[in-house]
Amino acid sequence: MPKLRTAALVAGAALLARRSLRRRVQASPLWPMPALDPPVSGRPRSRALRLLLTAHETVADGVVRLRLEGGRLPAWEPGAHLDLVLPSGLVRQYSLCGDPADTSSYTVAARLVTDGRGGSREVHEQLSEGMELQVRGPRNRFPLVEAPAYVFVAGGIGITPILPMLRALPDGTEWRLLYAGRTRASMPFLEEVRGLAGNRLTVAAGDEDGRPDLDALLADLPERTAVYCCGPQGLTAAVEERLPEGATLHLERFAPRADAVGTTAFEVELRRSGRTLTVPAGSTVLAAVRRELPDTAYSCEQGFCGTCQQRVLEGEIDHRDELLTAEERAGSMLICVSRCRSDRLVLDM
Ligand code: FES
């Protein structure tokens, strides 16, 4: 009984703290949230908002869920993600996994990547409730299309964009889900997923069930089934390999694009710095520029965040991002992924 009382007191204190945070956000001078940090081009690419972090809680081994609150937030649909600008300036993308009908908060979840580039560690260790964070988006490159049937394949944290899709599917829709992870304890939202999916769910926890049986999952699909996959590269590649004819594949890619490094070299002149350098095959403009100008701004290195955008004075750009507008593409490029179709590019740097 004392334990129960202590638990109730702790839960009550947490609730009061949350309410107080919520009152703070509603009373904040940032309400409604102003747009911040216009993009380099000066045109609105996506709104930047400053939101209050009102929940930072562990929901599975190595996974925290964040709730960011503001007022009248831009709408989103299942599959969308947010750019989170961390206090260090790093920008990281996280899929929205809350309720799209909730227009006053966004929910995302982040796995700790111990050998990563520091973003997830910062999310886990440096963020805390009560902090204000800048976000950009939401953007959706992984929308739920209309289809006669669906197969979902989620690996670990890859469940996050898929979860709102499962909630949004109309009754009577034919679908199945394979949810794979290292261990059950490391798989976020497993109980909710179980409740939504019932017998349409196959759980494949590596330590208990071994490798997921993708062949069985992808067998006998109705024509035009939409197959959605989000997870580690090995999993997405395995699904891609086995995709049956007649099905359509929808992949969420947060990994660097393989084609960001090309097969031919070219020259880049940095006009203002008076330097010319070579971008070798197998490397990026950003890597070459940073060897000359180490302070060059960049963050995601995946063509998502726009931090590395540079003005192009001459040369035929080979755009490989999914962010810039046609107008922006006319005179600038994201040097972390885009390349050059000609022999020479001149940047205004
Ligand atoms: S560093 Fe993010 S788009 Fe290039």
Boltz pocket constraint, residues with backbone or C-beta under 6 A from the ligand:
constraints:
  - pocket:
      binder: B
      contacts: [[A, 297], [A, 298], [A, 299], [A, 300], [A, 301], [A, 302], [A, 303], [A, 304], [A, 305], [A, 306], [A, 307], [A, 308], [A, 309], [A, 334], [A, 335], [A, 336], [A, 337]]
      max_distance: 6.0
